[in-house]
């Protein structure tokens, strides 16, 4: 492997980060319509990509605030599942798509407004000030 360092302009970095035609939607507060199996599948797919908690209302009336960290998409709702980390700290669990009656994008979207330029600006400011800069993640609020 070459020791050569690649340098990109911001425009080139943006082109690498975002595939053509894709955008980051602001889904905070959205409650999708779940009238059909396809709408349930699409909403749960978006909930999986969401970088915040969602509140699920199950068909048995239970409400669960959680972060969706995995999904298993079968041929029907009955054999499709999401895996969640409940916000109350209880054990991770698996919930069937067919059990979901309502989805609320209730938590703060941790990916909204975060851009490569912000990180580079912060890095350059700290470097110019002589501060030691770590590549480790900053705490989330």
Residue pairs with C-beta under 8 A, 6 or more apart in sequence:
8 16
10 116
10 117
10 120
13 116
14 116
17 116
24 111
24 112
25 46
26 109
26 112
27 46
27 50
27 105
27 109
28 52
28 105
28 107
28 108
28 109
28 112
29 104
29 105
29 106
30 104
30 105
31 102
31 103
31 104
31 105
32 39
32 42
32 43
32 46
32 103
33 39
34 40
34 43
34 100
34 101
34 102
34 103
37 76
37 77
40 77
40 97
40 100
41 73
41 77
41 80
41 97
43 103
44 68
44 71
44 80
44 82
44 97
44 100
44 103
45 71
45 73
47 54
47 68
47 82
47 103
47 105
48 68
48 70
48 71
48 82
50 68
50 105
50 109
51 109
51 110
51 111
51 112
52 67
52 105
52 106
52 107
52 108
52 109
52 110
53 65
53 66
53 67
53 87
53 106
53 107
54 65
54 66
54 67
54 68
54 103
54 104
54 105
54 106
54 107
55 63
55 64
55 65
55 66
55 103
55 104
55 106
56 63
56 64
56 65
56 66
56 84
56 95
56 100
56 102
56 103
56 104
57 63
57 100
57 101
57 102
57 103
57 104
58 64
58 95
58 99
58 100
58 101
59 98
59 99
59 100
59 101
60 99
64 84
64 86
64 95
65 86
65 87
65 88
65 106
65 107
66 84
66 85
66 86
66 87
67 84
67 85
67 87
67 107
68 82
68 83
68 84
69 83
69 84
69 85
69 92
70 82
70 83
71 80
71 81
71 82
71 83
72 80
72 81
72 82
72 83
73 80
74 80
74 81
77 96
77 97
77 98
78 96
78 97
78 98
80 96
80 97
80 98
81 94
81 95
81 96
81 97
82 94
82 95
82 97
82 100
83 92
83 93
83 94
83 95
84 92
84 93
84 94
84 95
85 92
86 92
86 93
87 107
110 140
123 133
126 133
127 133
